[in-house]
Amino acid sequence: MSTALKILVPVKRVIDYAVKPRVNKAQTAIETSGVKHSMNPFDEISIEAAVRLRERGFPKVDDIVALSIGPAKCSDVLRTAMAMGADRSMHVQVEPSEEHGALEPLGVAKVLKAVAEAEESNMVILGKQSIDDDSNQTGQMLAGLLGWGQATQASKIDFKEGEEGYVRVTREVDGGVETLKGKLPMIVTTDLRLNEPRYASLPNIMKAKKKKMSKHTLADFGVDETRRLKTVKVEEPPPRQGGGKVEDVDGMIAKLKELGAI
């Protein structure tokens, strides 16, 4: 396989991170109507990582493809991805189920597998999780389906001279950092410390309108959209009770005993 990179970057449209989520009246999901949406922050980091690899110049990056699976409005985040530097994009249109919500991680991983094979990608860079469901499963499932190596929660992605066809990924672990070396093709999931994504400039936003965005359905990739999970109920956490003050250590111990904490 050529050492030139063909990078696939999945991106997800989620409720903007600055918006406080609200449970809908039926208590079946988070209210999304009339709420600001944007690209999942971890996916912004993934796009930035792919573009920086191209800017570095080694190894050569032949293609950066952004992919989103979801409703028609996902085209907005794909335009943003192309404005940040992706060459083209693919939109697999899937409407959320009222009973089961969005496509589950396994379904997403199956679509990504089909696309990676069709596009002959040799690297997939994706966020370690999305901030709406926090599943943290798609990258790992995709690696299993493809039979590729994986490095999760990357804080650094590096290619070294003399190690063509290999990638080094640094990840934070308890008490320090761990560096993994893997052979392409490879799955890498990104963590917050990997980079700070750039803002899409107005000229690049205008250029993105001319870049190709292909439309697809799950049937195009032979993927069944049957959901296996059902959300039974969604509730907001109970309001946090106020704290109390004690005069000294003895008072604190007495209060803890009263509460049954010691």
C-alpha positions in Angstrom: 0.0 0.0 0.0 1.2 3.5 -0.8 2.5 5.5 2.1 0.6 8.6 0.8 -2.4 9.2 3.1 -6.0 9.1 2.1 -7.7 10.3 5.2 -11.4 9.9 6.1 -12.7 12.2 8.8 -16.2 11.5 10.2 -18.0 14.6 11.6 -21.2 14.9 13.5 -23.8 17.7 13.9 -24.6 18.1 17.6 -26.1 20.7 19.8 -23.6 23.5 20.2 -21.3 23.0 23.3 -22.3 26.4 24.7 -26.0 25.6 24.8 -27.5 24.1 27.9 -29.4 21.0 26.9 -33.1 20.7 27.9 -35.2 17.6 28.2 -38.2 17.5 25.9 -41.7 17.5 27.4 -42.2 13.8 26.7 -39.0 13.0 28.6 -37.8 10.8 25.7 -34.8 12.9 24.5 -33.0 16.2 24.5 -34.9 19.0 22.9 -33.3 19.8 19.5 -36.0 22.0 17.9 -34.9 25.6 17.6 -31.6 24.9 19.3 -28.2 26.0 17.8 -26.2 23.1 16.3 -22.5 22.9 15.3 -19.8 20.4 14.6 -18.9 18.1 17.4 -15.8 19.7 19.1 -13.7 16.4 18.9 -14.5 16.2 15.2 -13.2 19.8 14.6 -10.0 18.6 16.2 -9.9 15.6 13.8 -10.3 17.9 10.7 -7.6 20.1 12.0 -5.3 17.1 12.6 -5.8 16.0 9.0 -5.2 19.4 7.6 -2.0 19.9 9.7 -0.6 16.6 8.4 -1.1 17.9 4.8 0.6 21.2 5.7 3.5 19.4 7.2 4.2 17.8 3.9 5.4 14.4 5.2 3.9 12.0 4.5 2.1 13.3 1.4 -1.7 13.6 1.9 -3.5 12.8 -1.3 -7.1 13.2 -0.1 -9.1 14.4 3.0 -12.7 13.4 2.9 -15.2 14.6 5.5 -18.2 12.3 6.1 -21.4 13.0 8.1 -24.3 10.6 8.8 -27.5 12.3 9.7 -30.4 14.6 8.6 -30.2 17.1 5.8 -28.9 19.9 8.0 -25.6 18.0 8.4 -24.6 19.7 5.2 -23.8 22.7 7.3 -21.0 21.0 9.3 -19.7 19.4 6.1 -19.3 22.9 4.6 -17.5 23.9 7.7 -15.2 20.9 7.4 -14.4 21.8 3.8 -13.8 25.4 4.7 -11.3 24.2 7.3 -9.4 22.3 4.7 -11.2 19.0 3.7 -11.0 18.4 -0.1 -14.6 17.1 -0.4 -17.4 15.6 1.6 -20.0 12.8 1.7 -23.4 13.1 3.3 -25.2 9.9 4.2 -28.7 11.1 4.9 -30.4 9.4 7.9 -33.3 10.9 9.7 -33.5 10.2 13.5 -36.1 7.8 14.7 -38.6 9.3 17.1 -38.4 6.1 19.3 -34.7 5.3 19.0 -33.0 8.6 18.1 -29.9 8.8 15.9 -28.1 5.9 14.3 -26.2 3.9 16.9 -22.4 3.6 17.1 -22.4 0.2 15.5 -24.5 1.4 12.6 -22.2 4.4 12.1 -19.1 2.1 12.3 -20.6 -0.1 9.6 -21.1 2.8 7.3 -17.6 4.1 7.9 -16.2 0.6 7.1 -18.0 0.6 3.8 -16.9 4.1 2.9 -13.3 3.5 4.0 -13.1 0.4 1.7 -14.8 2.2 -1.2 -12.6 5.2 -0.9 -9.4 3.1 -0.3 -8.7 5.2 2.8 -5.6 4.2 4.8 -6.3 6.4 7.8 -9.4 7.4 9.7 -9.2 10.2 12.2 -12.3 10.7 14.3 -13.3 12.3 17.6 -13.0 10.0 20.6 -16.7 10.7 21.3 -19.5 13.0 20.5 -20.8 15.4 23.1 -24.4 14.4 22.7 -24.4 10.7 23.5 -20.8 10.3 24.9 -20.7 6.7 23.7 -16.9 6.6 22.9 -17.5 3.4 20.8 -17.4 4.2 17.1 -13.6 4.3 16.6 -13.1 1.0 18.4 -15.9 -0.7 16.6 -14.6 0.5 13.3 -11.1 -0.9 14.0 -12.7 -4.2 14.9 -14.8 -4.3 11.7 -11.9 -3.4 9.4 -9.3 -5.4 11.3 -7.1 -2.3 11.5 -4.9 -1.1 14.3 -6.2 1.6 16.5 -4.8 4.4 18.8 -7.4 6.1 20.9 -7.5 9.5 22.7 -4.6 10.9 20.8 -2.8 14.0 22.1 -0.1 13.9 19.4 0.1 12.3 15.9 3.5 12.0 14.3 5.2 10.5 11.3 9.0 10.1 11.3 11.5 9.9 8.5 12.6 6.4 7.9 9.4 4.9 9.2 7.3 5.1 6.1 4.0 3.4 6.5 4.0 3.8 10.3 2.4 6.3 12.6 3.3 7.2 16.2 0.4 8.3 18.5 0.9 9.8 21.9 -2.0 9.4 24.4 -2.5 10.5 27.9 -2.8 7.8 30.5 -3.0 7.8 34.3 0.2 9.2 35.6 1.8 10.1 32.3 1.8 9.6 28.6 2.0 6.5 26.3 3.3 6.5 22.8 2.1 3.8 20.3 3.6 2.9 17.0 1.2 1.4 14.5 1.3 0.4 10.8 -1.0 1.9 8.3 -4.0 1.5 7.7 -4.9 2.9 11.1 -7.8 4.3 13.2 -7.0 7.3 15.4 -9.4 8.9 17.8 -8.7 12.4 19.0 -8.6 14.0 22.4 -8.9 17.7 23.3 -5.2 18.3 23.8 -4.3 17.3 20.2 -4.7 20.8 18.8 -6.7 23.9 18.7 -8.9 24.0 15.6 -8.6 27.0 13.2 -11.5 29.3 12.4 -12.7 29.0 8.8 -11.9 32.2 7.0 -14.5 34.0 4.8 -12.5 33.2 1.6 -12.3 29.6 2.6 -16.0 29.5 3.4 -16.7 30.8 -0.1 -14.3 28.2 -1.7 -16.0 25.4 0.3 -19.3 26.2 -1.6 -17.6 25.0 -4.8 -16.2 21.8 -3.3 -17.9 18.5 -4.0 -20.5 17.1 -1.5 -21.9 13.8 -2.6 -25.2 12.5 -1.2 -25.9 8.9 -0.2 -28.2 6.7 1.7 -27.6 3.7 4.0 -28.8 1.4 1.2 -25.9 2.6 -0.9 -23.6 0.9 1.5 -25.8 -2.1 2.4 -26.3 -1.0 6.0 -29.4 -1.8 7.9 -30.6 1.2 10.0 -32.5 -1.0 12.6 -31.7 0.3 16.1 -31.0 -2.1 18.9 -31.5 0.3 21.8 -34.5 2.3 23.0 -34.3 5.3 25.2 -36.9 4.6 28.0 -36.7 8.0 29.8 -34.6 11.1 30.0 -34.5 13.2 33.2 -32.6 16.2 34.3 -30.5 15.6 37.5 -32.1 16.8 40.7 -31.2 20.3 41.8 -28.0 20.3 43.9 -28.7 21.1 47.6 -26.8 24.0 49.2 -23.9 23.3 51.5 -23.5 24.1 55.2 -20.7 25.7 57.3 -19.2 24.4 60.5 -17.1 26.3 63.0 -14.2 23.8 63.5 -13.0 20.3 62.8 -15.0 18.8 65.7 -18.1 20.4 64.2 -17.3 18.9 60.8 -16.8 15.4 62.3 -20.1 15.7 64.2 -21.9 16.7 61.0 -20.4 13.8 59.0 -21.5 11.4 61.7 -25.0 12.9 61.6 -25.1 12.4 57.8 -23.9 8.8 58.2 -20.7 9.5 56.1 -18.4 8.2 58.9 
